[in-house]
Amino acid sequence: QVQLVESGGGSVQSGGSLKLSCAFSGFTSDTYCMTWFRQGPGKEREGVASIDTDGSTNYTDSVNGRFTISQDNAKNTLYLQMSSLKPEDTAMYYCAARNQFGCGGAWSAISSYNDWGQGTQVTVSS
């Protein structure tokens, strides 16, 4: 059973930084795609960044150059380093995993992920 547990959310001022973590366990295959999604107030859930088994990454345009996704396999932890935060980054951030499959072009397709964490809130004030 895959388990994903996020942490690291909080409240920061515009221009600040936060680092989210997602501890994962229970993968049955060495092949996977791990992705950070977010859902802001009144908005649809969107893919923020993904990382593949081989370390290749994808970012949505609005965070490219400001956010960095990474993973520490020794610690079974996924990270999202967020810098130059803006009020529009305010959202609940979720970690999601797609075990047995890599990311590919459909990395942000919500329906392709079976396993989700509970979310961690990020609030950016102006």
C-alpha positions in Angstrom: 0.0 0.0 0.0 1.5 3.3 -1.1 1.6 6.0 1.5 2.4 9.7 0.9 2.7 12.2 3.8 3.3 15.9 3.0 4.8 18.4 5.4 6.4 21.8 5.3 3.5 24.1 4.4 2.9 27.4 6.1 2.4 31.1 5.7 5.0 33.4 4.1 5.1 36.9 2.6 5.4 37.5 -1.1 9.0 36.9 -2.2 9.6 34.3 0.5 10.5 30.7 0.3 9.2 27.3 1.5 10.3 23.7 1.1 7.7 21.0 1.0 8.4 17.4 1.8 6.6 14.2 0.9 7.6 11.0 2.6 6.6 8.0 0.5 6.5 4.3 1.0 5.0 1.1 -0.3 6.0 1.3 -4.0 6.0 -2.1 -5.6 8.0 -1.1 -8.6 11.3 0.9 -9.1 9.5 2.8 -11.9 7.3 5.7 -10.9 6.3 9.3 -11.5 5.9 11.6 -8.5 4.2 14.9 -8.9 3.2 17.9 -6.8 -0.3 19.2 -7.5 -2.0 22.3 -6.0 -5.5 23.6 -5.7 -6.0 27.2 -4.9 -9.3 28.7 -3.6 -11.9 28.5 -6.3 -9.5 26.9 -8.7 -9.1 23.5 -10.3 -6.3 21.2 -9.1 -3.3 21.6 -11.4 0.1 19.9 -11.8 3.0 21.9 -10.5 6.1 19.7 -11.0 6.9 16.1 -11.6 10.0 14.0 -11.4 10.6 10.7 -13.1 12.6 7.6 -12.0 15.5 8.8 -14.0 15.4 12.2 -12.5 13.9 14.1 -15.4 11.6 16.9 -14.4 8.6 18.8 -15.7 7.2 22.2 -14.5 4.1 24.1 -15.2 5.0 27.4 -16.8 3.9 29.6 -13.9 6.5 28.1 -11.5 9.3 27.4 -13.9 12.5 29.0 -12.6 11.0 29.6 -9.1 10.3 26.0 -8.0 12.6 23.0 -7.9 11.4 19.4 -7.5 13.9 16.8 -6.2 14.0 13.5 -4.4 16.2 11.7 -1.9 15.8 8.0 -2.6 17.8 7.1 0.5 15.2 8.9 2.6 12.2 8.0 0.4 11.3 11.7 0.3 10.2 14.0 -2.4 10.8 17.8 -2.1 9.5 21.0 -3.6 11.7 24.0 -3.0 9.6 27.1 -3.7 11.2 30.5 -4.0 10.0 34.0 -5.0 6.6 33.0 -3.8 3.6 35.0 -5.0 0.1 35.4 -3.6 -1.2 33.3 -6.5 0.9 30.4 -5.3 -1.5 30.2 -2.3 -3.0 26.7 -2.4 -3.3 23.3 -0.9 -0.3 21.3 -2.2 -0.6 17.6 -2.7 2.0 14.9 -3.4 0.8 12.2 -5.9 2.5 9.0 -7.2 2.0 6.8 -10.2 3.9 3.6 -9.5 4.9 1.3 -12.3 4.7 4.1 -14.8 7.0 7.0 -15.6 5.8 10.5 -16.1 5.8 11.1 -19.9 3.9 13.8 -21.6 0.8 13.3 -19.4 2.5 14.0 -16.1 -0.2 16.5 -15.0 -3.1 14.3 -15.8 -4.9 14.0 -12.5 -6.9 10.9 -13.3 -3.6 9.0 -14.0 -2.6 9.1 -10.3 -3.9 6.5 -7.9 -2.1 7.6 -4.8 -2.4 11.0 -3.0 -1.2 12.6 0.2 -3.5 14.5 2.5 -2.1 17.9 1.4 -0.2 20.7 3.1 -1.4 24.4 3.0 0.7 27.1 1.6 -0.4 30.7 2.1 1.4 33.7 0.5 0.5 37.1 1.6 1.2 40.3 -0.3 
